[in-house]
Amino acid sequence: MTCKKNVLWGLALVAATSHAQQSYSVTDMNKRAVPCPEDPQQIGYKHVIDVNVDQRTELEAIAAGNPTPGGYVFPFCNRFKFLMEQEILEVLLPEVTFVCGYNGLQSELCVLEGGNVQVKIPEGSQTNVIFQGMSFSGFTGTSVEAYASSTSKVTFNDAKFETFSNGATAIHQMNPQGGTPMQVEINKAQIENGLAGHLFDNVGGTLVSSELSVIKNVYADSILRTSAGGTSSIAGITATLSDLVVRPFLVYLLEREFWRPLYIQLVCVLFVSLSDLSVTSYFYIHVSKLVVSI
């Protein structure tokens, strides 16, 4: 079944990824980590600005000739909201993991709340960054600006994007300097309750996603837009109980034949934007349990 020329409708076979639980702890580098308000047994961060300051301090140490460890870990306090109206989490170190609570599970409730832009991975940087169990909520612009160079990669494990508004974008993947942007990998993510433009916007890069769940009143132009020769692969996407709703001005894309609705064109528009496709842009999508109310 074909949605449009150069778009293949089918099932992507992606190797299953397992995420074993792992305890994360602080080191001498985490100078501003403190006992967490909701769980004093955990030592972590309760302010994003403290994470940024500790990263800059470590950059200064590296510039002074100090050896670098194999990677850096910044544990965020569990059961805690990080207010992002006046703060932005910056990714500054070359190998870094931002982890929720003890074990990096979304259920530990580390929530970046509010703001226009919540996370910046700056252009020109070289980094391998992991967000483990983090939730991104209430953003009105772009939650994550993934602007690093093509040799960089950002991975989201067990993530959640929720309660966004104003035609927001969860991840904007591009290289402002031109050329290929950093890679984006999403392993298990939940999207719920929000009004979006293109939730995942891949401009010329490589995006791979598995176990993507869309639930509870998501309004979007598309879940994924890929343009400028980018390549995106999605496996295991699920929209449940009529929770994915088309915007009113897109209703005309739902065609009928013999008074029975044909959902295929509508589904393609909702999940994948068909604009600005190149011959190298392919989408392999598995959709299950999709119900569209009209």
C-alpha positions as a printed NumPy array, in Angstrom:
array([[  0.   ,   0.   ,   0.   ],
       [  1.481,   3.299,  -1.07 ],
       [  0.749,   6.727,   0.431],
       [  2.53 ,   8.761,  -2.212],
       [  5.39 ,   8.345,  -4.64 ],
       [  8.744,   7.813,  -2.866],
       [  6.96 ,   6.909,   0.376],
       [  6.874,   3.222,   1.28 ],
       [  4.217,   1.949,   3.664],
       [  5.408,  -1.077,   5.548],
       [  7.044,  -2.473,   8.618],
       [ 10.56 ,  -1.58 ,   9.656],
       [ 12.466,  -4.401,  11.22 ],
       [ 14.666,  -2.897,  13.899],
       [ 16.704,  -4.918,  16.345],
       [ 15.18 ,  -4.888,  19.806],
       [ 17.039,  -2.794,  22.351],
       [ 17.009,  -3.733,  25.995],
       [ 17.717,  -1.242,  28.732],
       [ 18.852,  -2.982,  31.863],
       [ 18.472,  -1.032,  35.06 ],
       [ 21.657,   0.616,  36.193],
       [ 22.391,   2.718,  39.241],
       [ 23.946,   6.111,  38.612],
       [ 26.016,   8.   ,  41.164],
       [ 27.896,  11.29 ,  41.396],
       [ 31.658,  11.907,  41.331],
       [ 33.918,  14.767,  42.398],
       [ 33.004,  16.505,  39.156],
       [ 29.365,  16.862,  40.285],
       [ 30.2  ,  19.636,  42.715],
       [ 26.725,  21.163,  42.824],
       [ 24.795,  17.942,  43.278],
       [ 22.886,  17.89 ,  46.591],
       [ 20.526,  15.621,  48.558],
       [ 17.271,  15.589,  46.601],
       [ 14.194,  17.282,  48.118],
       [ 11.842,  14.324,  47.666],
       [ 14.447,  11.652,  48.346],
       [ 17.422,  12.786,  50.473],
       [ 19.085,   9.404,  49.952],
       [ 19.651,  10.38 ,  46.358],
       [ 22.39 ,  12.867,  45.484],
       [ 21.512,  14.764,  42.34 ],
       [ 20.708,  18.101,  40.752],
       [ 17.634,  20.196,  41.484],
       [ 18.563,  23.182,  39.268],
       [ 19.519,  23.072,  35.603],
       [ 21.827,  26.059,  36.073],
       [ 23.95 ,  23.936,  38.445],
       [ 24.336,  21.3  ,  35.745],
       [ 25.501,  23.975,  33.294],
       [ 27.986,  25.454,  35.774],
       [ 29.524,  22.05 ,  36.565],
       [ 29.885,  21.36 ,  32.834],
       [ 31.662,  24.682,  32.293],
       [ 33.948,  24.03 ,  35.267],
       [ 34.904,  20.68 ,  33.764],
       [ 35.549,  22.304,  30.381],
       [ 37.961,  24.701,  32.067],
       [ 39.722,  21.762,  33.726],
       [ 40.049,  20.013,  30.371],
       [ 41.469,  23.179,  28.813],
       [ 44.009,  23.317,  31.656],
       [ 45.252,  19.859,  30.724],
       [ 43.391,  17.679,  33.208],
       [ 42.578,  14.166,  31.968],
       [ 39.002,  13.448,  30.935],
       [ 37.036,  10.418,  32.167],
       [ 35.348,   8.007,  29.803],
       [ 32.096,   9.937,  30.177],
       [ 30.155,  12.288,  32.43 ],
       [ 26.925,  11.578,  34.29 ],
       [ 24.512,  14.186,  35.668],
       [ 21.769,  12.623,  37.827],
       [ 18.585,  14.698,  38.076],
       [ 16.555,  14.512,  41.28 ],
       [ 13.606,  12.174,  40.997],
       [  9.997,  13.242,  41.607],
       [ 11.017,  16.811,  40.818],
       [ 10.064,  19.507,  38.287],
       [ 12.817,  21.656,  36.811],
       [ 11.32 ,  25.019,  35.866],
       [ 12.658,  26.01 ,  32.444],
       [ 11.098,  29.45 ,  31.927],
       [ 14.396,  31.155,  32.81 ],
       [ 16.842,  28.294,  32.228],
       [ 18.044,  26.172,  29.301],
       [ 19.978,  22.939,  29.704],
       [ 23.147,  23.22 ,  27.622],
       [ 25.062,  20.182,  26.378],
       [ 28.707,  21.198,  26.656],
       [ 30.784,  18.06 ,  27.287],
       [ 31.917,  15.506,  24.692],
       [ 30.452,  12.356,  26.303],
       [ 27.584,  13.011,  28.692],
       [ 24.49 ,  11.332,  30.142],
       [ 21.604,  13.173,  31.782],
       [ 19.783,  10.624,  33.869],
       [ 16.59 ,  10.603,  35.918],
       [ 16.937,   9.409,  39.501],
       [ 18.674,   6.225,  40.51 ],
       [ 18.063,   4.051,  37.481],
       [ 17.162,   6.336,  34.61 ],
       [ 13.501,   5.379,  34.403],
       [ 10.749,   7.716,  33.231],
       [  8.66 ,   6.523,  36.171],
       [ 11.097,   8.322,  38.508],
       [  9.57 ,  11.604,  37.259],
       [ 12.353,  14.023,  36.392],
       [ 10.457,  16.679,  34.43 ],
       [ 11.818,  19.666,  32.501],
       [  8.786,  21.941,  32.793],
       [  7.829,  24.958,  30.664],
       [  9.871,  27.372,  28.627],
       [ 10.24 ,  27.925,  24.914],
       [ 13.509,  26.016,  24.327],
       [ 14.483,  23.519,  27.027],
       [ 17.697,  21.887,  25.746],
       [ 20.412,  23.211,  23.434],
       [ 23.   ,  21.012,  21.757],
       [ 24.979,  23.808,  20.106],
       [ 26.029,  23.956,  16.479],
       [ 29.627,  22.996,  15.792],
       [ 29.912,  20.859,  18.912],
       [ 31.179,  17.27 ,  18.981],
       [ 29.251,  15.222,  21.491],
       [ 27.612,  11.911,  22.268],
       [ 24.745,  12.689,  24.629],
       [ 22.154,  10.434,  26.243],
       [ 18.906,  11.44 ,  27.955],
       [ 17.909,   8.528,  30.17 ],
       [ 14.357,   8.47 ,  31.515],
       [ 13.83 ,  12.233,  31.2  ],
       [ 10.454,  13.935,  30.666],
       [  9.931,  17.139,  28.663],
       [  6.739,  19.01 ,  29.484],
       [  4.951,  22.285,  28.8  ],
       [  7.285,  23.625,  26.108],
       [  5.929,  26.19 ,  23.646],
       [  8.715,  26.243,  21.046],
       [ 11.374,  23.571,  20.515],
       [ 12.052,  21.309,  23.466],
       [ 15.403,  20.026,  22.144],
       [ 17.577,  21.852,  19.598],
       [ 19.822,  19.112,  18.178],
       [ 22.188,  21.343,  16.223],
       [ 25.568,  19.589,  16.598],
       [ 27.636,  18.288,  13.693],
       [ 27.198,  14.988,  11.845],
       [ 29.748,  13.105,  13.972],
       [ 27.61 ,  13.753,  17.066],
       [ 24.64 ,  11.779,  18.317],
       [ 21.822,  12.268,  20.813],
       [ 19.902,   9.314,  22.221],
       [ 16.614,   9.411,  24.131],
       [ 15.888,   6.296,  26.185],
       [ 12.484,   5.96 ,  27.894],
       [ 11.519,   9.598,  27.228],
       [  8.251,  11.47 ,  27.534],
       [  7.021,  14.599,  25.714],
       [  3.799,  16.034,  27.106],
       [  1.499,  19.041,  27.565],
       [  3.151,  21.073,  24.799],
       [  1.385,  23.927,  23.017],
       [  1.582,  26.638,  20.396],
       [  2.512,  24.309,  17.521],
       [  5.595,  23.113,  19.381],
       [  8.378,  20.789,  18.201],
       [  9.834,  18.111,  20.463],
       [ 13.159,  17.636,  18.634],
       [ 14.471,  19.929,  15.888],
       [ 17.354,  18.192,  14.143],
       [ 19.388,  20.424,  11.836],
       [ 22.813,  21.957,  11.221],
       [ 22.575,  25.772,  11.141],
       [ 26.036,  25.908,   9.556],
       [ 24.879,  23.778,   6.646],
       [ 25.731,  20.161,   5.979],
       [ 24.531,  17.095,   7.811],
       [ 23.281,  17.478,  11.387],
       [ 23.828,  15.147,  14.32 ],
       [ 22.126,  11.761,  14.516],
       [ 19.002,  11.28 ,  16.639],
       [ 17.975,   7.957,  18.15 ],
       [ 14.786,   7.449,  20.16 ],
       [ 14.329,   4.211,  22.084],
       [ 10.891,   4.096,  23.706],
       [  9.116,   7.443,  23.961],
       [  5.639,   8.506,  24.99 ],
       [  3.822,  11.523,  23.545],
       [  0.651,  12.841,  25.151],
       [ -1.591,  15.868,  25.583],
       [ -0.413,  18.624,  23.309],
       [ -0.712,  20.808,  20.234],
       [  2.257,  20.466,  17.897],
       [  3.423,  21.481,  14.481],
       [  5.884,  18.757,  13.447],
       [  6.835,  16.937,  16.634],
       [ 10.077,  15.486,  15.283],
       [ 11.601,  17.7  ,  12.588],
       [ 14.548,  16.101,  10.776],
       [ 16.262,  18.514,   8.388],
       [ 18.86 ,  16.544,   6.452],
       [ 19.88 ,  14.123,   9.183],
       [ 19.385,  10.519,  10.263],
       [ 16.641,   9.719,  12.767],
       [ 15.878,   6.235,  14.076],
       [ 12.983,   5.614,  16.453],
       [ 11.431,   2.543,  18.062],
       [  8.586,   2.006,  20.533],
       [  6.89 ,   5.362,  19.989],
       [  3.485,   5.68 ,  21.703],
       [  1.024,   8.487,  20.967],
       [ -1.719,   8.728,  23.59 ],
       [ -4.182,  11.144,  25.178],
       [ -5.161,  13.958,  22.843],
       [ -2.226,  14.776,  20.605],
       [ -2.959,  17.335,  17.866],
       [ -0.194,  17.665,  15.274],
       [  0.528,  18.517,  11.655],
       [  2.736,  15.43 ,  11.704],
       [  4.583,  13.267,  14.192],
       [  7.639,  13.325,  11.921],
       [  8.766,  15.638,   9.139],
       [ 11.875,  14.733,   7.16 ],
       [ 13.321,  17.112,   4.572],
       [ 16.539,  18.197,   2.825],
       [ 17.56 ,  14.634,   1.98 ],
       [ 17.227,  13.3  ,   5.516],
       [ 16.463,   9.684,   6.348],
       [ 14.045,   8.573,   9.065],
       [ 13.04 ,   5.113,  10.222],
       [ 10.262,   4.446,  12.733],
       [  9.403,   1.007,  14.095],
       [  6.642,   0.102,  16.518],
       [  4.577,   3.286,  16.542],
       [  1.235,   2.981,  18.327],
       [ -1.663,   5.426,  18.547],
       [ -4.401,   4.3  ,  20.9  ],
       [ -8.103,   4.922,  21.412],
       [ -8.587,   7.737,  18.898],
       [ -6.076,   9.816,  20.805],
       [ -4.314,  11.15 ,  17.725],
       [ -6.549,  13.884,  16.322],
       [ -6.178,  15.664,  12.978],
       [ -6.359,  19.449,  13.016],
       [ -9.618,  20.826,  11.572],
       [ -7.979,  22.313,   8.483],
       [ -6.644,  18.865,   7.485],
       [-10.021,  17.122,   7.531],
       [-10.314,  17.364,   3.767],
       [ -7.463,  14.869,   3.47 ],
       [ -9.754,  12.13 ,   4.685],
       [-11.288,  10.652,   1.545],
       [-14.327,   8.452,   1.289],
       [-15.309,   5.693,  -1.059],
       [-18.825,   4.211,  -1.049],
       [-19.422,   6.099,   2.212],
       [-16.677,   4.224,   3.964],
       [-13.648,   6.222,   5.187],
       [-10.239,   5.587,   3.672],
       [ -7.748,   6.252,   6.45 ],
       [ -4.493,   5.694,   4.618],
       [ -3.976,   9.251,   3.36 ],
       [ -4.969,  10.735,   6.697],
       [ -2.592,   8.445,   8.564],
       [  0.299,   9.387,   6.28 ],
       [ -0.309,  13.069,   6.853],
       [ -0.58 ,  12.679,  10.601],
       [  2.498,  10.581,  11.084],
       [  4.778,  11.733,   8.279],
       [  4.757,  15.09 ,   6.532],
       [  4.945,  14.553,   2.787],
       [  6.37 ,  17.967,   1.946],
       [  9.893,  18.482,   0.629],
       [ 10.693,  14.815,   0.14 ],
       [ 13.845,  13.849,  -1.696],
       [ 14.675,  10.552,  -3.36 ],
       [ 16.744,   9.625,  -0.299],
       [ 13.871,  10.175,   2.155],
       [ 12.134,   6.908,   2.991],
       [  9.749,   6.088,   5.805],
       [  9.05 ,   2.589,   7.094],
       [  6.16 ,   2.711,   9.512],
       [  4.205,   0.149,  11.484],
       [  0.937,   1.522,  12.837],
       [ -1.204,  -0.553,  15.19 ],
       [ -4.445,   0.051,  17.056],
       [ -5.235,   3.278,  15.214],
       [ -8.81 ,   4.528,  15.396],
       [ -9.807,   7.781,  13.712],
       [-13.1  ,   9.396,  14.679],
       [-14.885,  11.535,  12.087]])
